[in-house]
Every structure is written in structure tokens, then in C-alpha cells.
């Protein structure tokens, strides 16, 4: 079986241990020979690394784990780079979300003034990682999910034409899960037409086993919002703050119906 070297740029993120576990439980399908945590904040990364080491010991104790702040050490001979950077850390995220609220506009890390401010910080950092990858591992694929994803994706498209860069977000899949619960079906039986990214995405057609159920879903959303009546699978997006957000989808869908 072919094995891979994978780098997590932003290895000091508290999300890293969960990502590592998700990777290692798939080792029979996607086997790593080396996992690298790469961050410019050595202290933060080392603290997270303590947990990651335990995860590796539990799920793949033979895997080589490297922690580094050196891009050459991290990227050389890498096959994949996951980019999950947060430039400014949570202190700046708080400002991105709170400052716009003072002026009566959306306070969000990907949309509105906060999203633009975060984008201005994120883009140079993402570009630096891409340049390092192109220098030390030119054949590697970059999987970017650094926010604000839509803004960063457009920036990478303009500068690099998205060469060997995939920009992703979990929101489309999360919403598909909700759709499946609303329709009382398996998510994998749904076929959707979707464009956009992160909080700037649109589903234009939804089919269940080949049958167009778009209007059925729109009618449900217009009456109940985007959350299932008895949400079970999506714990994160069942949080009250998310429910409030999805309530706005009800209003938008009602406007379309009108």
C-alpha cells in the first residue's frame, strides 16, 4: 500500500487532535508514513501536540510524528498539506464578530466587515504556506479550509489559478445531513447541485433517488426553518446559536416563495 506524508499547517489548532483521529481511523484506506504538525507558534503547538501524541499512540503507534516551526522541514517530500490557519487567533476573531455588531451589521468571521477584516489577515498567511509548498514540495496537494473560506478561495484562484489547491468547508455536508433528516432518508441517497463555498453557498437542486425534491424541501424550510424537527446527527449545528442562524433561512425561503 502506498503511504503518504501529510502536513497540518496550523498544527497548534485545538481542532488538530480530532482531525488526526479522523485520518488515522482511515489508515487501511489512507496510510500515513509521517504526520507533521507545522505552526509558527511553537508553545501552542507543543501543548496540542501532547494530545496528538496520545491519539497517534492509540490509533497508529508506528506513525512518525513531527512537530516543527520550520517550513522546509515540514514541507519537504510532503504529499498533502492541510491548511487550517487562524491569523490573529481567537482574540481577533472576537473583534471580527463584535465590532460589526456595534454598528448594527452582521458580526461573523466569514461574512460582512468581520469577514473582510479576517480575509485581509488570512490571505497573506495562506499565500505564504502555498509559496512554501511550491518551493519545497511542488507536487503536493493543498487542502485549504482556513476561513474566511470563500474569500481565501477567490484569492488563491486569482493568484495561483487554484493549481493543486482544493478549498473546502463542512457546511454543505452538514446541511445535507439536515436535508436527509427532514426527508427521512440516508444522506448518501441524495444528489445535490451546489455552488459556492462556506457561508456563500447555494443548493439549486436536490434529488432523492433521482426524484426532484427541491420544492418539497423549500416548502419545509419556509414553514420550519432549515433544522429538522428532531435533529439527531448534527450536534454542532443543533446549538441554539445555530438554530437562530437557520431561522433566517426560513425568512429567506419565504421571500422566495412570495
Order of alpha helices (4+ residues) and beta strands (2+ residues): beta-alpha-beta-alpha-beta-alpha-beta-alpha-alpha-beta-alpha-beta-alpha-beta-beta-beta-alpha-alpha
